[in-house]
Amino acid sequence: MLLTGGLKSLLPHVLRRIIRCNRLSISNTSGMAEGYKQANIVILHKSLADDFEKFCHANDGPLPLLYRSQPGDWKCPSLRSDSDIRTDCLQYRKYEHGACTGSLKSLKEYSEQLKDMVTFYLGCSFSSEKAIQKAGIPIRNVEQKCNASMYKTSVPCNSISMFHCNLVVTMRPIPESKLGAAVSATSGLKEAHGAPIHIGDPGLLGIQDLSKPDYGDPVHLHPGDIPVFWASGVTGVEAIINSRAPLAFTNSPDCTFVTDLERGTVSSSGGAPQVHCISQNPLHFSIVSAEAAQKINTLETLIGVDPGERGIGHLRRQGELLGASLALSRAGSVLVTTGFPTHYSHQPPEENDGPPGALAIAAMLQALQKRVAMVTDRRAMELNTKIIEEAVQLGILKKPIPLLSYERENANSALMFLCENGNPERPRFDHLVAIERAGMAADGNYYNARKVNIKHLVDPIDELFLAAQTIPGITTTGVGDGGNELGMGKVKDAVKKHIKNGDVIACDVEADFTVVAGVSNWGGYAIACALHVLRCCATHERYLRRALGCPRAPSQRPWLPALPSVPKEEKLLKALVQLGVRSGKTASLEMEVDGLPFYSTHSLMIEKLL
């Protein structure tokens, strides 16, 4: 029997001869023939081959098709010169009518049946191991001398005819400091499953216990390791099981087919991918291309100008817009709130900074087919109903969005509002956005910029953001321009130090992401634009769809009309003036927001963002 020590450096044709002679004391091919591609194998009757090929193309993340043989052809000249699929895997599995009926060292005894069968060679993540190691990242299962861990998920693949199953993933523990390197090392290796499809809490994939893999062995995480999941070719095994094909063969998981093809160089569109944490509870990271991230950071810089010279530059934190938009991009249901009744002596007391930005966010979320609702003060329900109706008539919203109100009846009111039957494991929303919404100060009151207490006009919607901090799966964003808005608690120390009256007016309630803009509406426009940038980013879009299905063609971008535009925002501001909603700084019923004219300031900002 040969030991494993020298197998890593063996050339593929030498390793194949050893496998055929059954002289190996190993249980998997992980780390073998470093630098060469490996493949998973699926062998089916020729009558099923066309549908299975379509299934592979519809799910090319887990099932990147390297080669399809002709019926009865057990050689594969395009992948290796001396191949014989009957003998060249360490171990095979036999499936009959969906049940595994045996493990085999060779398929030679089935040569007659194989004459009517087609072999599919599918890319394998073992092909990327050398690239991962070259990036200075440890491969824990190799260190621990065990097979990789593979898990069934709750993520459905795209079905084709009789082939259907949920995605199977391979988990590798990666040190948090190396996440970006791991994504960069694998993102260009499309034939080896490419970049990860999930980084963080396994529960988000429906995996309950990492110590109990469905295939392979448990791999232990070191302190500081993050579970990172790649699409797995074992997905094909699940498809075979569910198809109940009369007879099929696969390689045993981790016992792959070693090819003569050298691992290609890594290349990724849009520059090296970046990894960003978008949630701490549950822990979740997202992926974006460097190009898209730079565009969004540029948007953040544009809105960060300080036309009112209030000192907001001291509140800005670069990267908050990117984090907020990445979190919103994966959200399925979003709750938006706005409304700052600064003009307490007028009716209505609301200012016109806030509603346009909130509607810009809602319009883009709606166009991206996400559920979106708005929550506001009970006294302002009629006004906001009219504003939403105007937005629909102007073509800003495709249809009206639900308008809700919140009032505190008892200690559990916020939990009952945010979660079904008050169950924190069943949140109704997974992201809350506050934009130019009056925020509670440290003394429990609400103040406008002039230090006037307007608490009597404000319902305690802050409680929803406070409750969200305790509910797994809900993230929050606050957008503001003065520090007294809901969510600005994250920068309250800077507000108290640099903003006029900041020691009194500073909001005490934090959001996970704090977007600071010269005018809050600009923050809403920027979020809408950032969501567009992310949806056009191939790297991020693939991550969102878990590498299943096909990427959207550049011509297929139905959300484009939802972007803010000068004509739409001009018409909306005119409608707000007609409803008596005034400019924040001057209380004027003119075409201005925060005392700044629409035509020479706000319209130019919209054009710059676009």
Salt bridges, closest charged atoms under 4 A:
GLU34 OE1 - LYS130 NZ 3.13
ASP50 OD1 - ARG68 NH1 2.95
GLU53 OE2 - HIS57 NE2 3.36
GLU53 OE1 - ARG68 NH1 2.53
ASP82 OD1 - ARG16 NH2 2.54
ASP82 OD2 - ARG20 NH2 3.96
ASP84 OD2 - ARG86 NH2 2.89
ASP88 OD1 - ARG20 NE 2.60
ASP88 OD2 - ARG80 NH2 2.08
GLU96 OE1 - LYS94 NZ 3.78
GLU112 OE1 - LYS115 NZ 3.25
ASP116 OD1 - LYS46 NZ 3.57
GLU129 OE2 - ARG172 NH2 3.89
GLU143 OE1 - ARG140 NH1 3.08
GLU191 OE1 - LYS37 NZ 2.39
ASP225 OD2 - ARG140 NE 2.95
GLU238 OE2 - LYS152 NZ 3.86
ASP260 OD1 - ARG16 NH1 2.96
GLU320 OE1 - LYS490 NZ 2.93
GLU350 OE2 - ARG379 NH2 2.54
ASP377 OD2 - ARG379 NH2 3.66
ASP377 OD1 - ARG437 NH2 2.70
GLU382 OE2 - LYS386 NZ 3.56
GLU407 OE1 - ARG378 NH1 2.90
GLU420 OE1 - ARG426 NH2 2.79
ASP459 OD2 - ARG378 NE 3.42
GLU463 OE2 - ARG408 NE 3.08
ASP481 OD2 - ARG310 NH2 3.60
ASP508 OD1 - LYS492 NZ 2.83
GLU541 OE1 - ARG545 NE 2.98
GLU570 OE2 - LYS574 NZ 3.77
